Amino acid sequence: MSPQAEKFSDLSVRMGSGAVIAVVGLTCVWLGGAPFLALCTLLTGALVWELVRMLGGGPKRAITLGLGAAAAFLAARLLPPGVGLPFILLPSIAGIALLTRNRTLYMVFTALIIIAAYGLAVQRNDFGFTWMLWLALVVIVTDVAGYFAGRVFGGPKFWPRVSPKKTWSGTIAGWVAAGLVGAYFLRIPGVGLEVVGISIALSMASQMGDIAESAMKRKMGVKDSSNLIPGHGGVFDRFDGMLGASVFLLLIEQIVDFPPIPSIVN
């Protein structure tokens, strides 16, 4: 196998798994309501299950905390906000009692996972399909452009100790691709140039989520969060960027008017 072909040796499996994820995810986003809530609940449980396994918590604790996180997210979303908010942080606190090591990593990442899932559910309900599609596209093109640019152009590594395969060419390509997604949404009447800047910032947040997970895996000495998704590793490996972008979008909604225009919620 030539060096160039070796760079893309996992491409067919990666694309096949990615296509299935995209179809299921976008279908749930389109339907909204109960299907999207179910998807967020499933992802929350799977992410925390993988997290506990990576942190050496053992299979029983991983299942217990994963199921607990899924149930807590669902309670937080279904109960009135003031009543449900404590459930967002309850799994993080519970893990401190159940785990014997790496409790700080568990506490922080679990809180971010549930906050991100809660944010996605709120954003789908408030913003509708169009802006959820925009968010998904920003995260997807950041990953895809980074993958291809990094392998085609190579160049200086972004942070070799944490993520040996990531390059500055791939990182910058992700920003450019996200900016182009934002520029495409300028076609919507009333949308201003701020959507391009927001798209690039979300691309950066997505990359930070990816790097944060890579740093944790490097610390724990694991290659993938699990083997649930062929070509991608685990659920965490696939959705780390969405976690970073979702949390960041929740924050900037307090700073900028978003979405830039009223959206048709379906």
C-alpha positions in Angstrom: 0.0 0.0 0.0 1.4 3.4 -1.0 1.9 6.1 1.7 -0.9 8.2 0.2 -3.3 5.2 0.1 -2.4 4.3 3.7 -3.4 7.8 4.8 -7.0 7.0 3.7 -7.1 3.3 4.6 -10.0 3.8 7.0 -11.9 6.1 4.8 -14.5 3.7 3.4 -15.5 2.3 6.8 -15.4 5.8 8.3 -17.7 7.2 5.5 -20.2 4.3 5.9 -20.5 4.7 9.6 -20.7 8.5 9.2 -23.5 8.2 6.7 -25.6 6.1 9.0 -25.0 8.5 11.9 -25.9 11.4 9.7 -29.1 9.9 8.5 -30.3 8.9 11.9 -29.2 12.1 13.5 -30.7 14.4 10.9 -34.0 12.4 10.9 -34.3 12.9 14.6 -33.4 16.6 14.3 -36.1 17.0 11.6 -38.8 15.2 13.6 -37.9 17.1 16.8 -40.0 16.4 19.9 -39.9 12.9 21.3 -37.5 11.3 18.7 -34.9 14.0 19.2 -35.3 13.9 23.0 -34.8 10.1 22.8 -31.7 10.6 20.7 -30.2 13.1 23.3 -31.1 10.7 26.1 -29.4 7.7 24.4 -26.3 9.8 23.6 -26.1 11.1 27.2 -26.1 7.6 28.6 -23.7 6.2 26.0 -21.2 9.1 26.5 -21.2 8.8 30.3 -20.9 5.0 30.0 -17.8 5.4 27.8 -16.4 8.1 30.0 -16.5 5.9 33.1 -15.0 3.0 31.2 -12.1 5.2 30.0 -11.5 6.5 33.5 -11.2 2.9 34.9 -14.4 2.9 36.8 -15.3 -0.7 35.9 -18.2 -2.1 33.8 -20.8 -2.1 36.6 -20.2 1.5 37.6 -20.1 2.5 33.9 -23.6 1.0 33.4 -24.9 2.5 36.6 -23.6 6.0 36.0 -24.6 5.9 32.3 -28.2 4.9 33.0 -28.3 7.4 35.8 -27.0 10.2 33.6 -29.6 9.4 30.9 -32.4 9.4 33.5 -31.2 12.6 35.0 -31.0 14.3 31.6 -34.6 13.2 30.9 -35.8 14.4 34.2 -34.1 17.8 33.7 -35.7 18.2 30.4 -39.2 17.0 31.2 -39.6 18.7 34.6 -40.3 22.5 34.9 -36.9 24.2 34.5 -36.5 25.4 38.0 -37.3 22.0 39.4 -35.3 20.0 36.8 -32.1 22.0 36.8 -30.5 20.1 39.8 -30.7 16.9 37.8 -28.2 18.3 35.3 -25.5 18.2 38.0 -26.7 15.2 40.1 -24.8 12.5 38.1 -21.5 14.4 38.5 -22.0 14.6 42.3 -23.1 10.9 42.4 -19.9 9.9 40.6 -17.7 11.4 43.3 -19.2 8.8 45.7 -19.1 5.9 43.3 -15.7 6.3 41.8 -12.4 5.9 43.5 -10.1 7.6 41.0 -10.2 10.3 38.3 -13.2 11.8 40.0 -12.4 15.4 38.8 -12.3 14.3 35.2 -15.5 12.4 35.6 -17.2 15.3 37.4 -16.3 17.9 34.7 -16.9 15.9 31.6 -20.2 14.5 32.9 -21.5 18.0 33.7 -20.5 19.1 30.2 -22.1 16.1 28.5 -25.5 16.7 30.2 -25.3 20.5 29.8 -24.5 20.0 26.1 -27.4 17.5 25.6 -29.8 19.8 27.5 -28.6 22.7 25.3 -29.3 20.7 22.1 -32.8 19.8 23.3 -33.5 23.5 24.1 -32.0 24.7 20.9 -34.1 22.3 18.7 -37.2 23.4 20.6 -36.5 27.1 20.4 -34.7 27.5 17.0 -36.3 24.8 14.9 -34.8 22.5 12.3 -33.0 25.2 10.2 -30.6 26.3 12.8 -30.0 22.9 14.3 -29.0 21.8 10.7 -26.6 24.8 10.6 -25.0 23.7 13.9 -24.7 20.1 12.8 -23.2 21.2 9.4 -20.6 23.4 11.2 -19.4 20.5 13.3 -19.5 18.0 10.5 -17.5 20.1 8.0 -15.0 21.1 10.6 -14.2 17.4 11.2 -14.4 16.4 7.5 -12.3 19.3 6.2 -9.8 18.8 9.0 -9.5 15.1 8.1 -8.9 15.6 4.4 -6.7 18.7 4.7 -4.5 17.2 7.3 -3.9 14.1 5.3 -3.4 15.9 1.9 -1.4 18.9 3.0 0.1 17.7 6.3 2.5 20.2 7.8 3.2 21.2 11.4 1.3 19.3 14.0 -1.3 21.1 16.1 -0.5 19.5 19.5 1.5 16.3 18.9 1.7 15.2 22.5 -2.1 15.1 22.8 -3.3 14.4 19.2 -0.5 13.2 16.9 -2.5 13.2 13.7 -4.0 16.7 14.0 -2.2 19.4 11.9 -2.5 23.2 11.6 -3.6 22.7 8.0 -6.5 20.6 9.1 -7.4 23.0 11.9 -7.5 26.0 9.7 -9.3 24.1 7.0 -12.0 23.4 9.6 -12.4 27.1 10.3 -12.6 27.9 6.6 -15.2 25.2 5.9 -17.3 26.4 8.9 -17.2 30.0 7.6 -18.4 28.8 4.2 -21.4 27.1 5.9 -22.1 30.3 7.7 -21.9 32.2 4.4 -24.4 29.8 2.8 -26.9 30.6 5.5 -26.6 34.3 4.5 -29.1 33.3 1.8 -31.8 33.4 4.4 -33.5 36.8 4.4 -32.5 39.0 7.3 -29.3 37.0 8.3 -26.2 39.1 8.7 -22.5 38.5 8.5 -22.4 37.7 12.2 -23.4 34.2 11.3 -20.1 33.7 9.6 -18.2 34.7 12.7 -20.4 32.6 14.9 -19.8 29.6 12.6 -16.0 30.0 12.8 -16.1 30.4 16.6 -18.3 27.2 16.9 -15.8 25.4 14.7 -13.1 26.4 17.2 -15.2 25.2 20.1 -15.8 21.9 18.3 -12.1 21.4 17.9 -11.6 22.3 21.5 -14.1 19.5 22.5 -12.1 17.1 20.3 -8.8 18.1 21.8 -10.2 17.8 25.4 -11.3 14.3 24.7 -8.0 13.4 23.1 -6.1 14.8 26.1 -8.2 12.6 28.4 -7.6 9.5 26.3 -3.9 10.2 26.2 -3.8 10.6 30.0 -5.8 7.3 30.4 -3.7 5.5 27.8 -6.6 4.5 25.5 -6.9 4.9 21.7 -10.7 5.1 21.4 -13.5 5.8 23.8 -15.0 2.4 22.8 -15.6 0.3 19.6 -19.3 1.0 19.1 -18.9 2.9 15.8 -16.7 1.2 13.1 -14.1 3.6 11.7 -14.7 6.2 14.4 -14.2 4.4 17.7 -16.9 5.3 20.2 -19.7 7.7 20.6 -17.5 10.1 22.4 -15.0 10.0 19.5 -17.8 11.0 17.2 -19.7 13.6 19.3 -16.9 15.3 21.2 -17.0 18.2 18.7 -20.7 18.6 19.1 -20.3 18.7 22.9 -17.9 21.7 22.6 -20.0 23.5 20.1 -23.3 23.0 22.0 -21.9 24.3 25.3 -20.3 27.3 23.5 -23.5 28.1 21.7 -25.4 28.1 25.0 -22.9 30.7 26.3 -22.8 33.0 23.3 -26.6 33.1 23.2 -26.3 35.4 26.2 -24.0 37.7 24.3 -25.4 37.9 20.7 -28.9 37.7 19.3 -29.3 34.2 18.1 -30.7 33.0 15.8 -30.2 36.3 13.8 -33.9 36.1 12.7 -37.0 34.3 13.9 -37.0 30.7 12.9 -39.9 28.5 11.9 -40.1 25.9 14.6 -41.4 22.5 13.4 
